[in-house]
Amino acid sequence: MTATRRADFASTFKKSPATWLLVIVNVALYLVVSVQGGAFLNTAVTSPLLNDTVLVPYALGFGQYWRLLSSGFMHFGLLHIVFNMYALWVLGRDVEVALGSTRYLVVYLLSLLAGSATVVWFSAPDTATAGASGAIFGLLGAELVLVLATKAKLSGIVTVIMLNVVIGITQPGISVQAHLGGFVAGFVVTAAFIFVPMGVAKLRAQRGRYSRIEVDPQTGQEMAVLVTRKQVNLWGWGATLAVAVLVAIALVFGVENMQELIIG
């Protein structure tokens, strides 16, 4: 590896450590499942780890709640994980740089759980679902917010969204429910961090109002601050909490529904 490539690698890792971590964890778990099940290219159906962690809504009725989270790190076959990890690598770096690693991880995990919630409610109780696609669609929703906020060309992101929708509808074994739940969660949380402050700042600018006056450290001139960082965090984390509460409620009632199916 040349010095330039090492520098590029270090720079990429420094800018998006959470994305790297998620890719490493997903790949490592896939390798464990492959060794256990004796299959690398196809689904390792005999892997205890895979069978105990994929999301089967009916299993939640027996108290196996960890499946709601663990299923987002399991994959059915080589093509499944390659496609998801490539999407995570492409989308994750952009979103993590824009939001910061902490917000990025929150969006990712909340989108994953939102995807699990929609699977519990709108998929067959005995259907096994796995993969990072729910969380990745959350990043797709976040990326759409970033594209709209920067007024970049929409053609690229819209094409990706439409392509994934078509694949999800036409190909068997793909959970459209998880995609939809993850996308909505990622879009709403990211929009709260970006669109809400932008809207408030524009409104205050039109009315000649501001939060406070600060001195520009470079020019020494006073400047009006329309929206403070504290306010941005308040709106963003407030919306994140609201989405988290809604997802939690959906999961709780979904689990109760599975328990009722088992009892009666």
Buried (B, 14 or more C-beta within 10 A) or exposed (E): EEEEEEEEEEEBEEEBBBBBEBBEEBBEBBEBBBEBBEBEEEBBEEBEBBBEBBBBBBBBBEEBEEBBBBBBBBBBBBEBBEBBBEBBBBBBBBBBBBBEBEBBBBBBBBBBBBBBBBBBBBBEBEBBBBBBBBBBBBBBBBBBBBBBBEEEEEEEBEEBBEEBBEEBEEEEEBBBBBBBBBBBBBBBBBBBBBBBBBEBBEEBEEEEEBBEEEEEEEEEEEEEBBBBEEBBBBBBBEBBEEBBEBBEEBBEEBBEBBBEEEEE
